[in-house]
């Protein structure tokens, strides 16, 4: 049984959308509002404008994956993150996390090592994909 948000919200105005929390917007986006396209677009646009920089970063990331030179920049960034999260001193990472997120407790060192390993796997996967694409095109000489 789904809740009838139309009865609760009434007419959605920009002020009402601004006051709603993100989870409330997402719930309304995938509820019975989907029957009314205009309301669905209003809610979706409220989410896009709320997280514009995040959407812009994601679109830029996928655009960078389309070109070999910028893909190699991303591989380099993943390698940097892997080295940082794997090998930098634990106390420094804890201080950095505190500065960025204001979390006063520190994550266990094993979590940092796993995060570094994931970055290594992503970087190697992206690099190997690029090498495979070049081999398919005949641009790689075999010794």
C-alpha positions in Angstrom: 0.0 0.0 0.0 1.6 3.3 -1.1 1.0 6.6 0.5 -0.9 9.2 -1.5 1.6 12.1 -1.4 -0.7 14.3 -3.5 -3.2 14.5 -0.6 -0.4 15.3 1.8 1.5 17.9 -0.3 -1.2 19.6 -2.2 0.1 21.7 -5.0 3.9 21.5 -5.2 5.5 24.9 -5.2 9.2 25.7 -5.4 9.2 26.7 -1.7 7.7 23.4 -0.7 10.3 21.5 -2.7 13.1 23.5 -1.2 11.9 22.7 2.3 11.7 18.9 1.7 14.6 16.7 2.5 16.3 14.8 -0.2 14.9 11.4 0.9 11.4 12.9 0.8 12.0 14.1 -2.8 13.3 10.7 -3.9 10.3 8.9 -2.3 7.9 11.2 -4.1 9.8 10.8 -7.4 9.2 7.0 -7.3 5.7 7.1 -5.9 2.3 7.7 -7.5 3.6 11.1 -8.7 5.1 9.2 -11.7 1.6 9.2 -13.2 1.7 13.0 -13.6 4.7 13.8 -15.8 4.7 17.6 -15.0 5.0 17.0 -11.2 7.6 14.3 -11.8 9.7 16.7 -13.8 9.3 19.4 -11.0 10.6 16.9 -8.4 13.4 15.7 -10.7 14.5 19.2 -11.5 14.5 20.1 -7.7 16.9 17.1 -7.2 19.1 18.2 -10.2 19.4 21.8 -9.0 20.1 20.6 -5.4 23.0 18.4 -6.6 24.1 20.3 -9.7 27.8 20.0 -9.0 27.6 16.3 -8.3 25.7 15.7 -11.6 28.3 17.9 -13.4 31.2 15.9 -11.9 29.6 12.6 -12.9 29.0 13.9 -16.5 32.5 15.2 -16.7 33.8 11.8 -15.5 32.0 9.9 -18.2 33.1 12.5 -20.8 36.7 12.0 -19.7 36.3 8.2 -20.1 35.5 8.7 -23.8 39.0 10.0 -24.8 42.3 8.1 -24.3 44.4 11.1 -23.0 41.8 12.1 -20.4 41.2 8.4 -19.5 44.9 8.1 -18.6 44.5 11.2 -16.4 41.8 9.3 -14.5 44.0 6.2 -14.3 46.7 8.4 -12.7 44.2 9.9 -10.2 43.1 6.4 -9.2 46.7 5.3 -8.8 47.3 8.4 -6.6 44.3 7.6 -4.5 45.4 4.0 -4.2 48.9 5.0 -3.0 47.5 7.6 -0.6 44.9 5.4 1.0 47.2 2.3 1.1 50.5 3.8 2.3 50.2 7.2 3.9 50.3 7.3 7.7 47.1 6.3 9.5 47.1 9.4 11.7 47.4 11.7 8.7 44.4 10.0 7.0 42.4 10.3 10.2 43.2 14.0 10.5 42.3 14.5 6.8 39.0 12.7 7.2 38.2 14.9 10.3 39.1 18.1 8.3 36.9 17.1 5.3 33.9 15.5 7.1 34.2 16.7 10.7 33.9 13.1 11.9 35.6 12.9 15.2 36.2 9.1 15.2 38.5 7.4 12.8 37.8 4.5 10.5 39.7 1.3 11.1 43.0 1.0 9.1 41.7 -2.1 7.3 38.9 0.0 5.6 41.6 2.4 4.3 43.6 -0.5 2.9 40.5 -2.0 1.2 39.6 1.4 -0.3 43.2 1.7 -1.6 42.9 -1.8 -3.1 39.7 -0.9 -4.8 41.4 2.1 -6.3 44.2 -0.1 -7.6 41.8 -2.5 -9.2 39.8 0.3 -10.9 43.1 1.9 -12.2 44.4 -1.4 -13.5 41.1 -2.3 -15.1 40.9 1.1 -16.8 44.5 0.8 -18.0 44.0 -2.7 -19.3 40.8 -1.7 -21.1 42.7 1.0 -22.9 45.5 -1.4 -23.9 42.9 -3.9 -25.2 41.3 -1.2 -27.3 44.6 -0.2 -28.8 45.5 -3.8 -29.5 42.1 -4.2 -31.3 43.0 -1.2 -33.5 46.5 -2.6 -34.2 48.3 0.2 -32.5 50.3 -2.0 -30.1 53.4 -3.8 -31.3 54.0 -7.3 -30.0 57.6 -8.1 -29.0 
